[in-house]
Amino acid sequence: MPRIHIAKTSPATTDFAAERSDLAAAFRWAARLNMHEGVANHFSVAVNDDGTKFLMNPNQSHFSRIKASDLILVDANDP
């Protein structure tokens, strides 16, 4: 019987779970529609009202391989 690996989660990957899931799906769908050009493009989604915190794809990740847990949380007010 195959072994099933359950990834451990942390607050960094479970915060904004719905937004992470939706954004990761958007990346993969864009790749399916051939709407990607290498690894230099990005999508992002604001997760606070003033738009200073947002989720986006990590550098050099192909759209077809992005998972919700890969997305990074960026805070424009954090030096």
Sequence and secondary structure as in RCSB ss.txt:
>XXXX:A:sequence
MPRIHIAKTSPATTDFAAERSDLAAAFRWAARLNMHEGVANHFSVAVNDDGTKFLMNPNQSHFSRIKASDLILVD
ANDP
>XXXX:A:secstr
          HHHHTTHHHHHHHHHHHHHHHHTT   TTS   EEE STTS EEEE  TT  GGG  GGG EEEE
TT  
